[in-house]
Amino acid sequence: MIKAMQFNQACLDLSQPKVMGILNVTPDSFSDGGQHNSVEAAIEQARLMIEDGASIIDVGGESTRPGAAEVSLQQELDRTIPVIEGICARFDTLVSIDTSKASVMQHAVNAGARLINDVRALREENALEAAAKSGAYVCLMHMQGQPRSMQQQPTYDEVVTDVSDFLSERMAKCVAAGIPKSKLIIDPGFGFGKSLSHNYQLLNRLEHFRSLDVPMLIGVSRKSMIGNLLNREVGERLAGSLAAATVAMMKGAHILRVHDVKQTVDAVKVVSALSTFKE
């Protein structure tokens, strides 16, 4: 049973699900693009999420929404590193860097990040080596294709098996490169090269991924799998996001990557009460 993640002197208890707050310092993210572009605005948003119960703050400087444009290395560094430094200087909360670039990983860990969250699962040039050298935890996400084209008719033989096999293969690559299995996290990648049907098949069979025996991170917050099912715009997807997060928790998710921290923390407490108040 997965119980904790150890970060130097800090320990993240995973006996109950934890909430990761999304902090996009980008102008074009699908939900909150442009809202936290200045360093101080981003740090203030981090403070609010920490007060609401976030255990991890995930800082991202490049949008990975469908159709998103690529961002240069220097742009991504300029957006993320001062924010990570500022958060780490002010708060004890764990910080994650949402990136696929090796150099950003290196600079972010040097600035205080303790988790690398990579939608490309360390497949970009030098990313595997950089992550291994950093000593940080790594979240490996499944994505079919690239952000600009990933939603153009994604196909699978069997989505749950295909995603699980991919994650297992990437885990093996990480271990061979010197990253201990104990520092790996997996993410099935909801919305990244998946149709509506694929997403809900994954959610329905999420317990399948327990066999990989590492913590599982789930990101469904405000995504099109909620909006398209309910016919809701981005700002109207809270109820659907909480419902999906609750299902994910009950099927074994350890970390929930979300925009709406306070409400998700409440949902975590309700689900956790099921084990707290057993007869």
Phi, psi and omega per residue, in radians:
M1 nan 2.335 -3.134
I2 -1.414 2.139 -3.029
K3 -2.042 -0.530 -3.018
A4 -2.809 2.812 2.974
M5 -2.148 2.287 -3.059
Q6 -1.789 2.130 3.118
F7 -2.086 1.623 -3.081
N8 0.881 -2.005 -3.119
Q9 -1.476 -0.251 -3.098
A10 -1.653 2.589 3.115
C11 -2.260 2.229 3.099
L12 -1.732 1.888 -3.106
D13 -1.304 2.080 -3.118
L14 -1.855 0.289 3.079
S15 -1.168 -0.391 2.965
Q16 -2.231 2.586 -3.094
P17 -1.014 2.581 3.105
K18 -2.026 2.713 -3.090
V19 -1.881 2.259 3.049
M20 -1.829 2.121 3.127
G21 -1.510 2.318 -3.128
I22 -1.455 2.182 3.095
L23 -2.203 1.594 3.136
N24 -1.548 2.029 3.073
V25 -1.780 1.072 -3.069
T26 -2.328 2.741 3.078
P27 -1.534 -0.143 -2.930
D28 -2.365 0.324 3.064
S29 -1.149 2.626 -2.943
F30 -1.123 -0.514 -3.039
S31 -1.866 -0.737 -3.016
D32 -2.260 0.428 -3.127
G33 -0.993 2.308 3.084
G34 1.485 -0.104 -3.069
Q35 -1.418 -0.403 -3.047
H36 -2.291 0.786 -3.026
N37 -1.276 -0.561 3.122
S38 -1.470 2.699 -3.124
V39 -1.060 -0.792 -3.092
E40 -1.169 -0.661 3.102
A41 -1.128 -0.679 3.130
A42 -1.174 -0.737 3.131
I43 -1.155 -0.652 3.090
E44 -1.125 -0.712 3.090
Q45 -1.125 -0.670 3.073
A46 -1.065 -0.748 3.132
R47 -1.038 -0.774 -3.134
L48 -1.110 -0.720 3.139
M49 -1.179 -0.644 3.091
I50 -1.131 -0.767 3.094
E51 -1.063 -0.563 -3.133
D52 -1.407 -0.126 3.040
G53 2.012 0.175 3.105
A54 -1.179 2.335 3.091
S55 -1.626 -0.362 -3.140
I56 -2.430 2.459 3.005
I57 -1.945 2.133 -3.078
D58 -1.797 1.915 -3.056
V59 -1.690 2.168 3.136
G60 -2.241 2.400 -3.101
G61 -2.024 0.114 3.101
E62 -2.456 2.142 3.137
S63 -1.172 2.415 3.067
T64 -2.033 0.378 3.067
R65 -1.161 2.732 3.091
P66 -0.956 2.257 3.138
G67 1.499 0.031 -3.081
A68 -1.149 2.520 3.093
A69 -1.425 2.662 3.088
E70 -1.272 2.678 -3.127
V71 -2.058 2.455 -3.140
S72 -1.215 2.796 3.117
L73 -1.001 -0.827 -3.089
Q74 -1.142 -0.678 3.074
Q75 -1.034 -0.786 -3.103
E76 -1.159 -0.702 3.085
L77 -1.106 -0.782 -3.116
D78 -1.101 -0.602 -3.126
R79 -1.317 -0.689 -2.932
T80 -1.709 -0.722 -2.965
I81 -1.129 -0.801 3.101
P82 -1.066 -0.587 3.126
V83 -1.200 -0.763 3.107
I84 -1.089 -0.787 3.114
E85 -1.031 -0.757 -3.119
G86 -1.143 -0.748 3.128
I87 -1.132 -0.796 -3.106
C88 -1.150 -0.516 3.118
A89 -1.282 -0.466 -3.022
R90 -1.808 -0.472 -3.001
F91 -2.314 2.778 3.105
D92 -1.603 -0.113 -3.073
T93 -1.113 2.527 3.120
L94 -1.160 2.489 3.129
V95 -2.070 2.394 3.094
S96 -2.011 2.593 3.036
I97 -1.922 2.158 3.128
D98 -1.644 1.695 -3.062
T99 -2.746 2.810 3.019
S100 -2.045 -0.051 -3.058
K101 -1.610 2.273 -3.095
A102 -1.018 -0.775 -3.090
S103 -1.148 -0.666 3.102
V104 -1.140 -0.709 3.082
M105 -0.992 -0.847 -3.113
Q106 -1.061 -0.873 -3.115
H107 -1.142 -0.663 -3.121
A108 -1.158 -0.744 3.111
V109 -1.149 -0.698 3.071
N110 -1.083 -0.524 -3.140
A111 -1.432 -0.193 3.086
G112 2.223 -0.115 3.108
A113 -1.149 2.509 -3.112
R114 -2.096 0.018 3.120
L115 -2.464 2.317 3.047
I116 -1.804 2.104 -3.101
N117 -1.951 1.792 -2.964
D118 -2.039 1.995 3.131
V119 -1.168 -0.290 3.135
R120 -1.771 0.107 3.027
A121 0.963 0.739 3.061
L122 1.081 0.638 3.126
R123 -1.722 -0.129 3.099
E124 -1.347 2.887 -3.057
E125 -0.985 2.201 3.075
N126 1.156 0.061 -3.089
A127 -1.168 -0.728 -3.134
L128 -1.075 -0.785 -3.139
E129 -1.159 -0.717 -3.140
A130 -1.118 -0.748 3.140
A131 -1.137 -0.722 3.134
A132 -1.110 -0.749 -3.130
K133 -1.172 -0.527 -3.048
S134 -1.221 -0.510 -3.066
G135 1.362 0.082 -3.100
A136 -1.415 2.834 2.931
Y137 -1.203 2.714 -3.110
V138 -2.345 2.281 2.997
C139 -1.797 2.100 -3.139
L140 -1.725 2.086 -3.133
M141 -1.915 2.559 3.042
H142 -1.538 2.294 3.013
M143 -2.484 2.258 3.030
Q144 -1.618 2.085 -3.119
G145 1.475 -2.689 -3.131
Q146 -2.177 2.739 -3.068
P147 -0.875 -0.668 -3.075
R148 -1.173 -0.448 -3.015
S149 -2.270 0.061 -2.935
M150 -1.132 -0.399 -3.099
Q151 -1.690 0.226 3.111
Q152 -1.575 1.551 3.095
Q153 0.955 1.056 3.061
P154 -1.139 2.449 -3.121
T155 -2.340 2.591 3.115
Y156 -2.473 2.676 2.950
D157 -1.207 -0.861 3.055
E158 -2.703 1.933 -2.848
V159 -1.046 -0.766 -3.090
V160 -1.128 -0.808 3.132
T161 -1.139 -0.759 -3.116
D162 -1.102 -0.762 3.132
V163 -1.160 -0.757 3.136
S164 -1.092 -0.740 3.135
D165 -1.117 -0.707 3.108
F166 -1.076 -0.841 -3.118
L167 -1.112 -0.684 3.102
S168 -1.089 -0.724 3.132
E169 -1.148 -0.719 3.134
R170 -1.194 -0.636 3.062
M171 -1.046 -0.754 3.127
A172 -1.091 -0.709 3.098
K173 -1.083 -0.704 -3.139
C174 -1.138 -0.804 -3.134
V175 -1.087 -0.718 3.114
A176 -1.118 -0.500 -3.136
A177 -1.479 -0.095 3.097
G178 1.859 0.144 3.068
I179 -1.604 2.040 -3.114
P180 -1.085 2.533 3.081
K181 -0.986 -0.539 -3.129
S182 -1.149 -0.190 3.120
K183 -1.903 0.275 -3.123
L184 -1.852 2.544 3.068
I185 -2.294 2.586 3.107
I186 -2.067 2.676 3.117
D187 -2.478 2.056 -3.138
P188 -1.128 -0.254 3.031
G189 1.348 0.968 3.086
F190 -1.011 2.258 3.095
G191 1.484 -0.055 -3.116
F192 -1.828 1.549 -3.099
G193 1.307 0.716 3.108
K194 -2.398 2.466 3.012
S195 -1.379 3.042 3.087
L196 -1.008 -0.776 3.120
S197 -1.085 -0.776 3.119
H198 -1.000 -0.790 -3.101
N199 -1.050 -0.771 -3.086
Y200 -1.371 -0.444 2.972
Q201 -1.118 -0.755 3.107
L202 -1.081 -0.801 -3.122
L203 -1.116 -0.707 -3.111
N204 -1.166 -0.507 -3.083
R205 -2.032 0.543 -3.065
L206 -1.061 -0.530 -3.131
E207 -1.075 -0.337 3.098
H208 -0.994 -0.599 -3.046
F209 -1.332 -0.153 3.063
R210 -1.063 -0.457 -3.099
S211 -1.131 -0.343 3.105
L212 -1.324 -0.253 2.964
D213 1.052 0.714 2.987
V214 -2.401 2.822 3.113
P215 -1.009 2.584 -3.109
M216 -2.037 2.171 3.091
L217 -1.797 2.376 -3.110
I218 -2.197 2.301 3.095
G219 -2.198 1.738 3.097
V220 -2.096 -0.048 -2.993
S221 -0.985 2.083 3.039
R222 1.070 0.237 -3.021
K223 -1.325 2.934 -3.099
S224 -1.118 -0.421 3.074
M225 -1.104 -0.425 3.033
I226 -1.494 -0.889 -3.065
G227 -1.094 -0.749 -3.106
N228 -1.243 -0.585 3.108
L229 -1.207 -0.730 -3.036
L230 -1.713 -0.114 -3.039
N231 1.010 0.918 -3.127
R232 -2.138 2.435 3.016
E233 -1.243 2.926 -3.031
V234 -0.922 -0.756 -3.088
G235 -1.301 -0.038 -3.100
E236 -2.021 0.401 -3.001
R237 -1.877 0.220 -3.077
L238 -1.083 -0.874 -3.086
A239 -1.052 -0.782 3.120
G240 -1.128 -0.674 3.116
S241 -1.114 -0.733 3.133
L242 -1.172 -0.656 3.103
A243 -1.098 -0.797 3.136
A244 -1.145 -0.698 3.104
A245 -1.108 -0.676 3.122
T246 -1.129 -0.770 3.069
V247 -1.034 -0.786 -3.132
A248 -1.044 -0.763 3.110
M249 -1.060 -0.765 -3.085
M250 -1.233 -0.262 3.101
K251 -1.826 0.118 2.981
G252 2.039 0.099 3.120
A253 -1.153 2.425 3.126
H254 -1.762 -0.565 -3.094
I255 -2.314 2.308 3.125
L256 -1.953 2.067 3.139
R257 -1.621 1.988 -2.928
V258 -2.449 2.800 2.975
H259 -1.538 -0.686 -3.018
D260 -1.721 1.464 -2.988
V261 -1.155 -0.911 -3.027
K262 -1.000 -0.822 -3.102
Q263 -1.182 -0.639 3.134
T264 -1.231 -0.639 3.064
V265 -1.055 -0.682 3.068
D266 -1.069 -0.760 3.127
A267 -1.093 -0.699 3.092
V268 -1.036 -0.757 -3.120
K269 -1.106 -0.663 3.119
V270 -1.162 -0.809 3.132
V271 -1.127 -0.714 -3.136
S272 -1.134 -0.487 3.133
A273 -1.110 -0.411 3.138
L274 -1.084 -0.629 3.095
S275 -1.562 -0.516 -3.137
T276 -1.145 -0.681 -3.041
F277 -1.878 0.593 3.037
K278 -1.096 2.610 3.112
E279 -1.206 nan nan
